[in-house]
């Protein structure tokens, strides 16, 4: 199982970024996929979830209306479109995959997002 995040970087407040998570080594379509983030000195926070099957989507209150999670089961890709970014969105962003059969959880290595002027 491998998850590789990309798309992070430095952006000004109010700007946008699109994170990607490339998955391999497992049946992507039967996994719940999630984005998390961890800011310096803080605990890891669940940002957004896309369940399987059905694709039910949920967001943390702190990002609702600004972030959009999506997945492409054919390409085995997970995305996070982040708009109207704020300095408090600065964190390392991780994607995770949770098996709907075993409950096992797999993590990517993370990608840094810095929102600063």
C-alpha distances in whole Angstrom, upper triangle without the diagonal:
4,7,10,13,17,20,22,25,29,31,34,35,35,32,29,26,23,19,16,13,11,8,6,4,6,10,10,14,14,12,14,13,15,17,18,20,22,25,27,29,27,25,21,22,21,22,21,19,18,18,17,20,22,21,23,23,24,25,26,30,30,28,29,31,30,26,24,21,20,17,17,15,17,15,12,13,15,18,20,24,26,30,33,31,32,33,31,28,27,24,21,18,15,13,11,9,11,11,15,15,14,14,11,10,7,9,10,12,15,18,22,24,28,31,34,37
4,7,10,13,17,18,22,25,27,31,32,32,29,26,23,20,16,13,10,8,6,5,6,8,11,11,15,15,13,15,13,14,15,16,18,20,23,25,27,25,23,20,21,20,20,20,18,18,19,18,21,23,21,23,23,24,24,25,29,28,26,28,30,28,24,23,19,18,16,16,15,16,14,11,12,13,16,18,21,23,27,30,28,30,30,29,25,24,21,18,16,12,11,10,10,12,13,17,18,17,16,13,11,8,8,7,9,12,15,18,21,24,27,31,34
4,7,10,14,15,18,22,24,27,28,28,26,22,19,16,13,10,6,6,5,7,9,10,12,11,14,15,12,13,11,11,12,13,15,17,20,22,24,23,21,17,18,17,17,16,16,15,17,17,20,22,19,21,20,21,21,22,25,25,23,24,26,24,20,19,16,15,13,14,14,15,13,10,9,10,12,14,18,19,23,26,24,26,26,25,22,21,18,15,12,9,7,8,8,12,14,17,19,18,17,14,11,8,6,5,8,9,11,15,17,21,24,27,30
4,7,10,12,15,19,21,24,26,26,23,20,16,14,10,8,5,5,7,9,12,13,16,13,17,18,16,16,13,13,12,14,15,17,19,21,24,23,21,18,19,18,17,17,17,17,19,20,22,24,21,23,21,22,21,22,26,24,22,24,26,23,20,19,16,16,14,15,15,17,13,11,10,10,11,13,16,18,22,24,22,24,24,24,20,19,17,13,11,9,8,10,11,15,17,20,22,22,20,18,15,11,9,5,7,8,9,13,15,19,21,25,28
4,7,8,12,15,17,21,22,22,20,17,13,11,7,6,4,6,9,12,15,16,18,15,18,19,17,16,13,12,10,12,12,14,17,19,22,20,19,16,17,16,15,15,16,16,19,20,22,24,20,22,20,20,19,20,23,21,19,21,22,20,16,16,14,14,13,15,16,17,14,12,10,9,9,10,13,14,18,21,19,21,21,20,17,16,13,10,8,7,7,10,12,16,19,22,24,23,21,19,16,13,10,6,7,6,6,10,11,15,18,21,24
4,6,9,13,15,18,20,20,17,14,10,9,6,5,6,8,12,15,18,19,21,18,20,22,20,19,16,15,12,14,14,16,17,19,23,22,21,18,19,18,16,17,18,18,21,23,25,26,22,24,21,22,20,21,24,22,19,22,22,19,16,16,14,15,15,16,18,19,15,14,11,11,10,10,12,13,16,19,17,19,20,20,16,15,14,11,9,10,10,14,16,20,22,25,27,27,25,23,20,16,14,10,10,8,6,9,10,14,16,19,22
4,7,10,11,15,17,17,14,11,7,6,5,6,9,11,15,18,21,22,23,20,22,24,22,21,17,16,13,15,14,16,17,19,23,22,22,19,19,18,16,17,18,19,22,24,26,26,23,24,21,22,20,21,23,21,18,20,20,17,14,15,14,15,15,16,19,20,17,16,13,12,10,9,10,11,13,16,14,17,17,18,15,14,13,11,10,11,12,16,18,22,25,27,30,30,28,26,22,20,16,13,13,10,7,9,9,12,13,16,19
4,7,9,13,14,15,12,10,7,8,6,9,11,14,17,20,23,24,25,22,24,26,23,22,18,16,13,13,12,13,14,16,19,19,19,17,17,17,15,16,19,20,23,26,28,28,24,25,22,22,19,19,21,19,17,19,20,16,14,15,15,17,18,19,22,23,20,19,16,14,12,11,11,10,13,15,12,14,14,15,12,10,10,9,8,11,12,16,19,23,26,28,31,31,28,26,22,20,16,13,12,9,5,5,5,8,10,13,16
4,6,10,13,14,11,10,8,10,10,12,15,17,21,24,27,28,29,26,28,30,27,26,22,20,16,16,14,15,14,16,20,20,21,19,19,20,18,19,22,24,27,29,32,31,28,28,25,24,22,22,23,20,18,21,21,17,16,18,18,20,21,23,26,27,23,23,19,18,15,14,13,12,14,15,12,14,13,15,12,10,10,10,11,14,16,20,23,26,29,32,35,34,31,30,26,23,20,17,15,12,8,6,5,6,8,11,13
4,7,10,12,10,10,9,12,12,16,18,21,24,27,30,31,33,29,31,33,30,28,25,22,19,18,15,16,15,16,19,20,22,20,20,21,19,21,24,26,29,32,34,34,30,30,27,26,23,22,23,20,18,21,21,17,17,19,20,22,24,26,29,30,27,26,23,21,18,16,15,13,13,14,11,12,11,13,11,9,11,12,13,16,19,23,26,29,32,35,38,37,34,32,29,26,23,20,18,15,11,8,6,5,6,7,9
4,7,8,6,7,8,11,13,16,19,22,25,29,32,33,34,30,32,34,31,29,25,22,19,19,16,17,16,18,21,21,23,21,21,21,19,20,24,25,29,32,34,33,29,29,26,25,22,21,22,18,16,19,19,15,15,17,19,21,23,26,29,30,27,27,23,21,18,15,13,11,11,10,8,9,9,12,11,10,12,14,14,18,20,24,27,30,33,35,38,38,35,34,30,28,25,22,21,17,14,11,8,6,5,6,8
4,6,5,8,10,14,16,20,23,26,29,32,36,36,37,33,34,36,33,31,28,25,21,21,18,19,17,19,22,22,24,23,22,23,20,22,26,27,31,34,36,35,31,31,27,26,23,22,22,18,17,19,19,15,16,19,21,23,26,28,31,33,30,30,26,24,20,17,15,12,11,9,8,8,8,12,11,11,14,16,17,21,23,27,30,33,36,38,41,41,38,37,33,31,28,25,24,20,17,14,11,8,5,5,5
4,5,9,11,15,17,20,23,27,30,33,36,36,37,33,34,36,33,30,27,24,21,20,18,18,16,18,21,21,23,22,20,21,19,21,24,26,30,33,35,34,30,29,25,24,20,19,19,15,14,17,16,13,14,17,20,23,26,28,32,33,31,30,27,24,20,17,15,11,10,7,5,5,6,10,9,10,14,17,17,21,23,26,29,32,35,37,40,40,37,36,32,31,28,26,25,21,18,15,12,9,6,6,7
4,7,10,14,16,20,23,26,29,33,36,36,36,32,33,35,32,29,26,24,20,20,19,20,19,21,24,23,24,23,21,22,18,20,23,25,29,32,33,32,28,27,24,22,19,19,18,15,13,15,13,10,12,15,18,21,24,27,30,32,30,29,26,23,19,16,13,10,7,4,5,6,9,12,11,13,16,18,18,21,23,26,29,32,35,36,40,40,37,36,33,31,28,26,26,22,19,17,13,12,9,10,10
4,7,11,13,17,20,23,27,30,34,34,34,30,31,33,30,28,25,22,19,20,18,20,19,21,24,23,25,23,21,21,18,19,22,24,28,30,32,31,27,27,23,22,19,19,19,16,14,16,14,11,12,14,17,19,22,24,28,29,27,27,23,21,17,14,11,8,6,6,5,8,10,13,11,12,15,17,17,20,21,25,28,30,34,35,38,39,36,35,31,30,27,24,24,20,17,15,12,11,8,10,10
4,7,10,13,17,20,23,27,30,30,30,26,27,29,27,25,21,19,16,17,16,19,18,21,24,23,24,22,20,19,16,17,20,21,24,27,29,27,24,24,20,20,17,18,18,16,13,15,13,9,9,11,14,16,18,20,24,25,23,23,19,17,13,10,7,5,4,6,6,10,12,14,11,12,14,16,14,17,18,22,24,27,30,32,35,35,33,32,28,27,24,22,21,18,15,14,11,11,10,12,13
4,6,10,13,16,20,23,27,27,27,24,25,27,24,23,19,17,14,15,14,17,17,20,23,22,22,20,19,18,15,15,18,19,23,25,27,26,22,23,19,19,17,18,19,16,13,15,15,11,10,11,12,14,16,18,21,23,20,20,16,14,10,8,6,5,7,9,8,12,13,14,11,12,13,13,12,14,15,19,21,25,28,29,32,33,30,29,26,24,21,18,18,15,12,11,9,10,10,13,15
4,7,10,13,16,20,23,23,24,20,21,23,21,20,16,15,12,14,14,17,18,21,24,23,23,20,18,17,14,14,16,16,20,22,24,23,19,20,17,18,16,17,19,17,14,16,15,12,9,9,10,11,13,14,18,19,16,16,12,10,7,6,4,6,9,12,11,14,16,17,13,14,14,14,11,13,13,17,19,22,25,26,29,30,28,27,23,21,19,16,17,14,11,12,10,13,13,17,19
4,7,10,13,17,20,20,21,17,19,21,19,17,14,12,10,12,12,15,16,19,22,21,20,17,16,15,13,12,14,15,18,20,22,22,19,19,17,17,16,17,19,17,14,16,17,14,11,10,9,10,11,13,16,18,15,14,10,8,6,5,6,8,11,14,13,16,17,17,13,13,13,11,9,10,10,13,15,19,22,24,27,27,25,23,20,18,15,12,13,10,8,10,9,13,14,17,20
4,6,10,13,17,17,18,14,16,19,16,16,12,12,10,13,14,17,19,22,25,23,22,19,18,16,14,13,14,14,17,18,20,21,17,19,17,18,17,19,21,20,17,19,19,16,13,12,10,10,9,11,13,14,12,10,7,6,5,7,9,11,15,18,17,19,20,20,17,17,15,13,10,10,9,12,14,17,20,22,24,25,23,21,18,16,14,11,12,11,9,12,12,16,18,21,24
4,6,10,13,14,15,11,14,16,13,13,10,10,9,12,14,16,19,22,24,23,21,18,17,15,14,13,13,13,15,16,19,20,17,18,17,18,17,19,22,21,19,20,21,19,15,14,11,10,9,10,12,13,11,8,6,5,6,9,12,14,18,21,19,22,23,22,18,18,16,13,10,9,6,9,10,14,16,19,21,21,20,18,15,12,10,8,10,9,10,13,14,18,20,23,26
4,7,11,11,13,10,13,15,13,14,11,13,13,15,17,20,22,25,27,26,24,21,21,19,18,16,16,15,17,17,19,20,18,20,19,20,21,22,26,25,22,24,24,22,19,17,14,12,10,10,11,12,8,6,5,7,9,12,15,17,21,24,23,25,26,26,22,22,19,16,14,12,9,11,11,15,16,19,21,21,20,18,16,13,11,9,11,12,12,16,17,21,23,27,29
4,7,8,9,7,11,12,11,12,10,12,13,16,18,21,24,26,28,27,25,21,21,19,19,17,16,14,15,15,17,19,17,19,19,20,21,23,27,26,24,25,26,24,21,19,15,14,11,10,10,11,9,5,6,8,11,14,17,20,24,27,26,28,29,28,24,24,21,18,15,12,10,10,9,12,13,16,17,18,17,15,13,10,10,9,12,13,15,18,20,24,26,30,33
4,6,8,8,11,13,12,14,13,15,17,19,21,24,27,29,31,29,27,24,24,22,22,20,19,17,18,17,18,21,19,22,22,24,25,26,30,30,27,28,30,28,24,22,19,17,14,13,11,12,10,7,9,11,15,18,21,24,27,31,29,32,32,31,28,27,25,21,19,16,13,12,11,13,13,16,17,17,18,15,14,11,12,11,14,16,18,21,23,27,30,33,36
4,7,8,12,13,12,15,14,17,19,21,23,25,29,31,32,31,28,25,25,23,24,22,20,19,19,17,19,22,21,23,24,25,27,28,32,32,30,31,32,31,27,25,21,20,16,16,13,14,13,10,12,15,18,21,24,27,31,34,32,34,35,34,30,30,27,24,21,18,15,14,11,13,12,15,15,15,16,14,13,11,13,13,16,18,20,24,26,30,33,36,39
4,6,9,9,9,12,12,15,18,20,23,25,29,31,33,31,28,24,24,22,23,21,18,16,16,14,15,18,18,20,21,23,25,27,30,31,29,29,31,30,26,24,20,18,15,14,11,13,12,9,12,14,17,20,24,26,30,33,32,34,35,33,30,30,27,24,21,18,15,12,10,11,9,12,12,13,13,12,12,10,13,14,17,19,21,25,27,31,33,37,40
4,6,6,7,11,12,15,18,21,24,27,30,33,34,32,29,26,25,22,23,20,17,15,14,11,12,15,15,18,19,22,24,26,30,31,28,28,30,29,25,23,19,17,13,12,9,10,11,9,12,13,17,20,23,26,30,33,32,35,36,34,31,31,28,26,22,19,16,14,10,11,9,10,11,13,14,13,13,13,15,16,20,21,23,27,28,32,34,38,41
4,6,6,8,9,12,15,18,21,24,27,30,32,29,27,23,22,19,19,17,14,12,11,9,11,13,12,15,16,19,20,23,26,27,25,25,26,25,22,19,15,13,10,9,6,9,9,6,8,10,13,16,20,23,26,29,29,31,32,31,27,28,25,23,19,16,13,11,8,10,9,10,12,14,14,13,12,12,13,14,18,19,20,24,25,29,30,34,37
4,6,8,9,13,16,19,23,26,29,32,34,31,28,25,24,20,20,17,14,11,9,7,7,10,10,13,15,17,20,23,26,27,25,24,25,25,22,19,15,12,9,9,5,8,10,8,10,11,14,17,20,23,26,30,29,32,33,32,28,30,27,25,21,19,15,13,10,11,10,10,12,14,14,15,15,14,16,17,21,21,23,26,27,31,32,36,39
4,7,9,13,16,19,23,26,29,32,33,31,28,24,23,20,20,17,14,11,9,6,6,10,10,13,15,17,20,23,26,27,25,25,26,27,23,20,17,15,12,12,9,12,14,11,13,13,17,19,22,25,28,31,31,33,34,32,29,30,28,26,22,19,15,13,10,9,7,6,8,11,11,12,13,13,16,18,21,22,24,27,28,32,33,37,40
4,6,10,13,16,19,22,26,29,30,27,24,20,19,16,17,14,11,9,7,6,8,11,10,12,13,15,17,20,23,24,23,22,24,24,21,18,15,13,11,12,10,13,14,11,12,11,15,17,20,22,26,29,28,30,31,29,26,27,24,22,19,16,12,9,6,5,5,6,8,10,9,10,9,10,12,14,18,19,21,24,25,29,30,34,37
4,7,10,13,17,20,23,26,27,24,21,18,16,13,13,11,7,6,4,5,8,10,9,9,10,12,14,16,19,21,19,19,21,21,18,16,12,12,10,13,11,15,15,12,12,11,13,15,18,20,23,26,25,27,28,26,23,24,22,20,17,14,11,8,6,5,7,7,10,12,10,10,9,11,12,14,18,18,20,23,23,26,28,32,35
4,7,10,14,17,20,24,25,22,19,16,14,11,11,9,6,5,6,8,11,12,9,10,10,11,12,14,18,19,17,17,19,19,15,13,9,9,8,11,11,14,14,11,10,7,10,11,15,17,20,23,22,24,25,23,20,21,19,17,13,11,7,6,5,6,9,10,14,14,12,12,10,10,10,11,15,14,16,19,19,23,24,28,31
4,7,10,14,17,20,21,19,16,12,11,7,7,6,4,6,8,11,14,14,11,11,10,9,10,11,15,15,14,15,17,16,13,12,8,10,10,13,14,17,16,13,12,8,10,10,13,14,18,20,19,21,22,20,16,18,15,14,10,8,6,5,7,8,12,13,16,16,13,13,10,10,10,11,14,12,14,16,17,20,21,25,28
4,7,11,14,17,19,16,14,10,9,6,5,5,7,9,12,15,17,18,14,14,11,11,9,10,14,13,11,13,15,14,11,10,8,10,11,15,16,19,18,15,12,9,9,8,11,12,15,17,16,17,18,16,13,14,12,10,7,6,5,6,9,11,15,17,20,20,17,16,13,12,10,10,12,10,11,13,13,16,18,21,25
4,7,10,14,15,12,10,7,5,4,5,7,9,12,14,17,20,21,17,17,14,12,10,10,13,12,11,14,17,15,12,13,11,14,15,18,20,23,21,18,16,12,12,10,13,13,16,18,16,16,17,14,11,12,9,8,6,5,6,8,11,13,17,18,21,21,17,16,13,12,10,10,11,9,11,12,12,15,16,20,24
4,7,10,12,10,9,6,5,7,7,10,12,16,18,21,24,24,21,20,17,15,12,11,14,12,11,15,17,15,13,15,14,17,18,21,23,25,23,21,18,15,14,12,14,13,16,17,14,14,13,11,9,9,6,5,4,6,9,11,14,16,20,22,25,24,21,19,16,15,12,12,11,9,9,9,9,12,14,17,21
4,7,8,6,6,4,6,9,10,13,16,19,21,24,27,28,24,23,20,18,16,13,16,13,14,17,20,18,16,18,17,20,22,25,26,29,27,24,21,18,17,15,17,16,18,19,16,15,13,11,9,8,5,5,7,8,11,13,17,19,22,25,27,26,22,21,17,16,13,13,12,9,10,10,10,12,14,17,20
4,6,5,7,7,9,12,12,16,19,22,25,28,30,31,27,26,23,21,17,15,16,14,14,18,20,18,17,20,20,23,24,27,29,32,29,27,24,21,20,17,18,16,18,18,14,13,11,8,8,6,4,6,9,11,15,17,21,22,26,28,31,29,26,24,21,20,17,16,15,12,12,10,10,10,12,14,18
4,6,8,10,12,15,16,19,22,26,28,31,34,34,31,30,27,24,21,19,20,17,18,22,24,22,21,23,23,26,28,31,32,35,32,30,27,24,23,21,22,19,21,21,17,15,13,11,11,9,7,9,12,14,18,19,23,25,29,31,33,31,28,26,23,22,19,18,16,13,14,11,12,11,13,15,18
4,7,10,12,16,17,21,23,27,29,32,35,35,32,31,28,25,22,19,20,18,20,23,26,24,23,25,25,28,30,33,34,37,35,32,29,27,26,23,25,22,24,23,20,18,15,13,14,12,10,12,14,16,19,21,24,26,29,31,34,32,28,27,23,23,20,20,18,16,17,15,15,15,17,18,21
4,7,8,12,14,18,20,24,26,29,32,32,29,27,24,22,19,16,17,15,17,20,23,21,20,23,23,26,27,31,32,35,33,30,27,24,23,21,23,20,22,22,19,17,15,12,12,11,9,11,13,14,17,18,22,23,26,28,31,29,25,24,21,21,18,19,17,15,16,15,15,15,17,18,22
4,6,10,12,16,18,21,23,26,29,29,26,25,22,19,17,14,16,15,16,19,23,21,20,22,21,24,25,29,30,33,31,28,26,23,22,20,22,20,23,23,20,18,17,14,14,13,11,11,12,13,15,16,19,20,23,25,27,25,22,21,18,18,16,17,16,14,16,15,16,17,19,21,25
4,7,9,12,14,18,19,22,25,26,23,22,19,17,15,12,15,14,15,17,21,19,17,19,18,21,22,25,26,29,27,24,22,19,19,17,19,18,21,21,18,18,17,14,12,12,9,9,9,9,12,12,15,16,20,22,24,23,19,18,15,15,12,13,13,12,14,13,14,16,18,21,24
4,6,9,12,15,17,21,23,23,21,19,16,13,11,9,11,10,11,14,17,16,14,16,15,18,20,23,24,28,26,23,21,18,17,15,17,16,18,19,16,16,16,12,11,12,10,10,9,10,11,12,15,16,20,21,24,23,19,19,15,16,14,15,15,13,14,14,14,16,17,20,24
4,6,8,12,14,17,20,20,17,15,12,10,8,7,10,10,10,12,16,15,13,14,12,15,17,20,21,25,24,21,18,15,15,13,15,15,17,19,17,17,18,15,12,14,12,12,10,9,10,10,13,13,17,18,21,20,17,17,14,14,13,14,15,13,15,16,15,18,19,22,25
4,7,11,13,17,19,19,16,14,11,8,6,5,9,8,7,9,12,11,9,10,9,13,15,19,20,23,22,20,17,13,12,10,12,11,14,15,14,14,16,13,10,13,11,12,9,10,10,11,14,15,18,19,23,23,19,19,16,16,14,15,16,14,14,15,14,16,16,20,23
4,7,10,14,16,15,12,10,7,6,4,6,10,10,8,9,12,11,8,8,6,10,12,15,17,20,20,17,15,11,10,8,11,11,14,16,15,17,18,16,13,16,14,14,11,11,10,10,12,13,17,17,21,21,18,18,15,16,14,15,17,15,16,17,16,18,19,22,26
4,6,10,12,12,9,8,5,5,7,9,12,14,12,12,14,14,11,10,7,9,10,14,15,18,18,15,14,10,11,10,13,14,17,20,19,21,22,20,17,19,18,17,13,12,10,9,10,11,13,13,17,18,15,16,13,14,14,15,18,16,17,19,19,22,22,26,29
4,7,9,9,5,6,5,7,9,12,15,17,15,14,16,16,13,10,7,7,8,11,11,15,15,13,12,9,10,11,13,15,18,21,21,23,25,23,20,22,20,19,16,14,11,11,10,10,12,12,16,17,15,16,14,15,15,16,19,18,19,21,21,24,25,28,31
4,6,7,5,5,7,9,12,15,18,20,18,17,19,19,16,14,11,10,10,13,12,16,17,14,14,12,14,14,17,19,22,25,25,27,28,26,23,25,23,22,19,16,13,12,10,9,10,9,13,15,13,14,13,15,16,18,21,20,22,24,24,27,28,32,35
3,5,5,7,10,12,16,18,21,23,21,20,22,23,19,17,13,12,10,12,10,14,15,13,14,13,15,17,20,22,25,28,28,30,32,30,27,28,26,25,21,19,15,13,11,10,9,8,11,13,12,14,14,15,17,19,22,22,24,27,27,30,31,35,38
4,6,8,11,14,17,20,23,25,23,22,23,24,21,18,15,13,12,13,11,14,16,14,15,15,17,19,21,24,27,30,30,32,34,32,29,31,29,27,24,21,18,16,13,12,11,9,12,15,14,16,17,18,20,22,25,25,27,29,29,33,34,37,40
4,6,9,12,16,19,22,24,22,20,21,22,20,17,14,12,12,13,12,15,17,16,16,15,17,18,20,23,25,28,28,31,33,31,28,30,29,28,24,22,19,18,16,15,15,12,15,18,17,19,19,21,22,23,27,26,27,30,29,32,33,37,39
4,6,10,13,16,19,21,19,17,18,19,16,13,10,9,9,11,10,14,16,14,14,12,13,14,16,19,21,24,25,27,29,28,25,27,26,25,21,19,16,15,14,14,14,13,16,19,17,19,18,19,20,21,24,23,24,26,26,29,29,33,36
4,7,10,14,16,19,17,15,16,17,15,12,10,10,11,14,14,18,19,17,16,14,15,15,17,19,21,23,24,26,28,26,23,26,25,24,21,19,17,16,15,14,15,14,17,19,17,19,18,20,20,22,25,23,24,26,25,28,28,32,35
4,7,11,13,15,13,11,12,14,11,9,8,9,11,14,15,18,19,17,16,13,13,12,14,15,17,20,20,22,24,22,20,22,22,21,18,17,15,15,14,15,16,16,19,21,18,20,18,19,19,20,23,21,22,23,22,25,25,28,31
4,7,9,12,10,9,11,13,11,10,9,11,13,17,18,22,22,20,18,14,14,12,14,15,17,18,19,20,22,20,17,20,20,20,17,16,15,15,15,15,18,17,21,22,19,20,18,19,19,20,23,20,21,22,21,23,23,27,29
4,6,8,7,6,9,10,8,8,9,12,15,18,20,23,23,21,18,15,14,11,12,12,14,15,15,16,19,16,14,17,16,17,14,15,14,15,16,17,20,20,23,24,21,22,19,20,19,19,21,19,19,20,18,20,20,23,26
4,5,6,6,10,11,9,11,11,15,18,21,23,26,26,23,21,17,16,13,14,13,15,15,14,15,17,14,12,15,15,16,14,15,15,16,18,18,21,21,25,25,21,22,20,20,19,20,21,19,19,19,17,19,18,22,25
4,6,5,9,10,10,13,14,17,20,24,26,29,29,27,24,20,19,15,16,14,15,14,14,14,16,13,13,16,16,18,17,18,18,19,21,22,25,25,28,29,25,26,23,24,23,23,24,22,22,21,19,20,19,22,24
4,6,9,9,9,12,14,18,21,25,27,30,29,27,24,20,18,14,14,12,13,12,11,10,12,10,9,13,13,16,15,17,18,19,22,23,26,27,30,30,26,27,24,24,22,22,23,20,19,18,16,16,15,18,20
4,6,5,6,9,11,14,18,21,24,27,26,24,21,17,15,11,11,9,9,10,9,10,12,10,9,12,13,15,13,15,16,18,20,22,25,25,29,29,26,26,23,23,21,21,22,18,18,17,14,15,14,17,20
4,6,6,8,11,14,17,21,23,26,26,24,21,18,15,12,12,10,11,11,12,13,16,14,12,16,17,18,16,18,18,19,21,22,25,25,29,29,26,27,24,25,23,23,24,21,21,20,18,19,17,21,23
4,6,8,11,14,18,21,24,26,26,25,22,18,16,13,11,10,9,9,11,13,16,15,14,17,19,20,18,20,20,22,23,25,27,27,31,32,29,30,27,27,25,25,26,23,22,21,19,20,18,20,22
4,7,10,13,17,20,23,26,24,24,20,17,14,10,8,6,5,6,8,10,13,13,11,14,16,18,15,18,18,20,22,24,27,28,32,32,29,29,26,26,24,23,24,20,19,18,15,16,14,17,19
4,7,10,14,17,20,22,21,20,17,13,10,7,5,4,6,8,9,11,14,14,11,14,14,15,13,14,14,17,19,21,24,24,28,29,26,26,23,22,20,19,21,17,16,16,14,15,14,18,20
4,7,10,13,16,19,18,17,14,11,8,6,5,7,8,12,12,15,18,17,14,17,17,17,14,15,14,16,17,19,22,22,26,27,24,25,22,21,20,19,21,18,17,18,16,18,17,21,23
4,7,11,13,16,15,14,11,7,6,5,6,9,12,15,15,18,20,19,15,18,17,16,13,13,11,13,14,16,18,19,22,24,21,21,18,18,17,16,18,16,16,17,16,19,19,23,25
4,7,10,12,12,11,9,6,5,7,8,11,14,18,18,21,23,22,19,21,20,19,15,15,12,13,14,16,18,18,22,23,21,21,19,18,17,17,19,18,17,19,18,22,22,26,28
4,6,9,9,8,6,4,6,9,11,14,17,21,21,24,26,25,21,23,22,20,16,15,12,13,12,14,16,16,19,21,19,19,17,16,16,16,19,17,18,20,20,23,24,28,31
4,5,5,6,5,6,8,12,14,17,20,24,24,27,29,28,25,26,24,23,19,17,14,15,14,16,17,17,20,22,21,21,19,18,18,17,20,20,20,23,22,26,27,30,33
4,6,5,7,8,11,15,17,20,23,27,27,30,32,31,27,28,26,24,21,18,15,15,13,14,14,15,17,19,19,19,18,17,18,17,21,21,21,25,25,29,30,33,36
4,6,8,11,13,17,19,23,25,29,29,32,34,33,30,30,29,27,23,21,18,18,16,18,17,18,20,22,22,22,21,19,20,19,22,23,23,26,27,30,32,35,37
4,5,9,11,15,17,21,23,27,27,30,32,31,27,28,26,24,21,19,16,16,15,18,18,19,21,23,23,22,20,18,18,17,20,20,20,23,24,27,29,32,35
4,7,10,14,17,20,23,27,26,29,30,29,26,26,24,22,18,16,13,13,11,14,14,16,18,19,19,18,16,14,15,14,17,17,18,22,22,26,28,31,34
4,7,10,13,16,19,23,22,25,27,26,22,23,21,19,15,14,11,12,11,14,16,17,20,21,20,19,17,15,14,13,15,15,15,18,19,23,24,28,30
4,7,10,13,17,20,19,22,24,23,19,20,18,16,13,11,8,10,10,13,15,17,20,21,19,18,15,14,13,12,14,13,14,17,17,20,22,25,28
4,6,10,13,16,16,19,21,20,16,17,16,15,11,11,9,12,13,16,18,20,23,24,22,21,18,16,15,13,15,13,13,15,14,18,19,22,25
4,6,10,13,12,15,17,17,13,14,14,13,10,10,9,12,14,17,20,21,25,25,23,22,19,18,16,14,16,13,12,13,12,15,16,19,22
4,7,10,10,14,16,16,13,15,15,15,12,14,13,16,18,21,24,25,28,29,26,26,23,21,19,18,19,16,14,15,12,15,14,18,20
4,7,7,10,13,13,9,12,13,14,11,14,14,17,20,22,26,27,30,31,28,27,24,23,20,18,19,16,13,13,10,12,11,15,17
4,5,9,12,13,10,13,15,16,15,17,18,21,23,26,29,30,34,34,31,31,28,26,24,22,23,19,17,16,12,13,11,14,16
4,7,10,11,10,13,15,18,16,20,21,24,26,29,32,33,36,37,34,33,30,29,26,25,25,21,19,17,13,13,10,12,13
4,7,8,6,9,12,14,14,17,19,22,25,27,31,32,35,35,32,32,28,27,24,22,22,18,16,14,10,9,7,9,11
4,5,5,8,11,14,14,18,20,23,26,29,32,33,37,37,33,33,29,28,25,24,23,19,17,14,11,9,6,8,10
4,5,6,9,13,14,18,20,24,27,29,33,34,38,37,34,33,29,28,25,23,22,18,16,13,10,7,5,6,9
4,5,8,12,13,16,19,22,25,27,31,32,35,34,31,30,27,26,23,22,21,17,16,13,10,9,8,9,12
4,6,9,10,13,16,18,22,24,28,29,32,32,28,28,24,23,20,19,18,14,13,10,8,7,7,10,13
4,7,9,13,16,19,22,25,28,30,33,32,29,28,24,23,19,18,16,13,11,8,5,5,5,8,12
4,6,9,13,16,19,22,25,28,31,29,26,25,21,19,16,14,13,10,8,6,6,7,9,12,15
4,7,10,13,17,19,23,26,28,27,24,22,18,16,13,11,9,6,5,4,6,8,11,14,18
4,7,10,14,17,20,22,25,24,21,20,16,14,11,9,9,5,5,6,7,10,13,16,20
4,7,10,13,17,19,22,21,18,16,12,10,7,6,7,4,7,9,11,14,16,20,23
4,7,10,14,16,19,18,16,14,10,9,6,6,8,7,9,12,13,17,19,23,26
4,7,10,13,15,14,12,10,7,5,5,6,10,10,13,15,17,20,23,26,30
4,7,9,12,11,9,8,6,5,7,9,13,13,16,19,20,24,26,30,33
4,6,9,8,6,6,4,7,9,12,16,16,19,22,23,27,29,32,36
4,5,5,5,5,7,9,12,15,18,20,22,26,27,30,32,36,39
4,6,6,8,10,12,15,18,22,23,25,28,29,33,34,38,41
4,6,8,11,13,17,20,23,25,28,31,32,36,37,41,44
4,5,9,12,15,19,22,23,27,30,31,35,37,40,44
4,6,10,13,17,20,21,24,27,28,32,34,37,41
4,7,10,14,17,19,22,25,27,30,32,36,39
4,7,10,13,15,18,21,23,26,29,32,36
4,7,10,12,16,19,21,24,27,30,34
4,7,8,12,15,17,21,23,27,30
4,6,9,12,15,18,21,24,28
4,7,10,13,16,20,23,26
4,7,10,13,16,19,23
4,7,10,13,16,19
4,6,10,13,16
4,7,10,13
4,6,10
4,7
4
